[in-house]
């Protein structure tokens, strides 16, 4: 779950699915990421050139936009994506990497 700091979500709403490749997902402002990718064409081939690690899993893109990288744990796949709501506004997102009724993979 990723949520605005200091906000307590009141509910969630499924908004679609997201996918992982190489057991990794990135969460960021996509429009900002797309703008940076246009400015730095090498981003698609070698994104590590534009990242500086601030904290484990948090990267800073070339113009200080944050991208959160998370491991999906068990490999590639498609996962449910939810918006977190407070007063009817989206204040965060949650990715369901493993459902509560799903067996833990071995």
Secondary structure, DSSP 4 states (H G I P E B T S, - for coil): -EE-TT----EEEEEEEEEEBTTEEEES-HHHHHHHHHH-GGGTT-GGGG-EEEETTEEE-TTS-EEEEEE-SS-SEEEEEEEEEETTEEEEEEEESS-TTSPPP-
